[in-house]
Amino acid sequence: MDMILPYVVSAVGGAIGGNILGVLTRGGGGVVGRSLIGAIGGAGLAFAASPDGANVAAIADITKNWGSLLGEGNAQNANLANLITGASGGGVLGLIGGLLLRPRG
């Protein structure tokens, strides 16, 4: 459970970020499509940032900065960092999807 929880939290953050930017760009795909695109982007960015995954140093350094927003020693810092990481990854894919997936007609 400890191994999959950061990806789940990042996917939830990605779904939220993907929906927000997808709606702002008036993209197609509906709520479900934007949620799926955002969740994939959030989990993908979490994989790129994790030491067990791709471990891209630039992304990992950014997520370390978000890890202390709630104060030192707070147990929820890692979850907040994963949520923000997922929201940014999902937001990027939501923006791209919102610009590319347009309703026809």
C-alpha positions in Angstrom: 0.0 0.0 0.0 2.9 2.4 0.7 4.2 1.9 -2.8 0.9 2.7 -4.6 -0.4 5.5 -2.4 1.8 8.3 -3.9 0.6 7.3 -7.4 -3.1 7.3 -6.4 -2.7 10.7 -4.7 -1.0 12.0 -7.8 -3.6 10.6 -10.1 -6.4 12.3 -8.0 -4.4 15.6 -8.2 -4.0 15.1 -11.9 -7.7 14.5 -12.4 -8.5 17.7 -10.6 -5.8 19.7 -12.4 -6.8 18.2 -15.8 -10.4 19.1 -15.3 -9.7 22.7 -14.2 -7.4 23.5 -17.2 -9.6 21.4 -19.6 -12.7 23.4 -18.6 -10.8 26.7 -18.9 -9.7 25.9 -22.4 -13.3 24.6 -23.2 -11.9 21.3 -24.4 -13.9 18.3 -25.4 -13.9 14.9 -23.9 -16.3 15.8 -21.1 -15.7 15.4 -17.4 -14.7 11.7 -17.7 -12.3 12.3 -20.5 -10.6 15.2 -18.8 -10.4 13.2 -15.6 -8.8 10.2 -17.3 -6.3 12.4 -19.2 -5.4 14.3 -16.0 -5.0 11.1 -13.9 -2.7 9.7 -16.5 -0.6 12.9 -16.5 -0.5 13.0 -12.7 0.5 9.4 -12.3 3.1 9.8 -15.1 4.7 12.9 -13.5 4.7 11.0 -10.2 6.6 8.2 -11.8 9.0 10.6 -13.4 9.7 12.2 -10.0 9.9 9.1 -7.8 13.2 7.4 -6.9 11.6 4.0 -7.7 10.6 5.2 -11.2 12.4 7.3 -13.8 13.9 9.5 -11.1 14.3 12.7 -13.2 16.3 14.9 -11.0 14.8 18.2 -12.1 11.2 17.0 -11.3 12.3 15.4 -8.0 13.9 18.7 -6.8 10.7 20.6 -7.5 8.6 18.1 -5.6 11.0 18.3 -2.6 10.3 22.1 -2.5 6.5 21.4 -2.1 7.1 18.8 0.6 7.4 21.4 3.4 4.4 23.6 2.8 2.6 22.3 5.9 5.5 22.9 8.2 8.4 20.7 9.3 7.5 17.4 10.8 4.0 17.2 9.4 3.0 13.7 8.4 0.9 14.9 5.4 3.7 16.8 3.7 4.5 13.9 1.3 0.8 13.5 0.3 0.5 17.3 -0.3 3.7 17.2 -2.5 2.2 14.2 -4.5 -1.1 16.0 -4.9 0.6 19.1 -6.2 2.8 17.1 -8.5 -0.1 15.2 -9.9 -2.1 18.4 -10.4 0.7 20.0 -12.4 1.1 16.9 -14.6 -2.6 16.5 -15.1 -2.9 20.2 -15.7 -0.4 20.1 -18.5 -2.1 17.2 -20.2 -5.5 18.8 -19.5 -4.3 22.0 -21.2 -3.0 20.0 -24.2 -6.2 17.9 -24.3 -8.4 20.9 -24.0 -6.7 22.6 -26.9 -6.6 19.5 -29.1 -9.9 17.8 -28.3 -12.5 20.2 -29.6 -16.2 19.5 -30.2 -17.0 19.2 -33.9 -19.6 21.5 -35.3 
